[in-house]
Amino acid sequence: MNTEQKSKFFQYVDTTMTKELLRFSKGRLSNDEAGKMAKVVVSKIDWNNSALMHKGISWIAKNYINQLYCLN
């Protein structure tokens, strides 16, 4: 993957993560908060973990929000 492709991929992941964090927070996060949080969450993802990658961005966002707000 070249630099431009990586940039577009991570832009997509950031945008998607932001949307999913907003959705699962059910109004607890603002757009700005979700955007900042998305960058943190995306930076922590182990892109080499095939089991985690199989789960997807939505699953990662949901679990992050659940841990953040102790929703389990």
Buried (B, 14 or more C-beta within 10 A) or exposed (E): EEEEEEEEEEEEBBEBBBBBBBBBBEEEBEEEBBBBBBEEBBEEBEEEEEEEEEEEBBEBBBBBBEEBEEEE
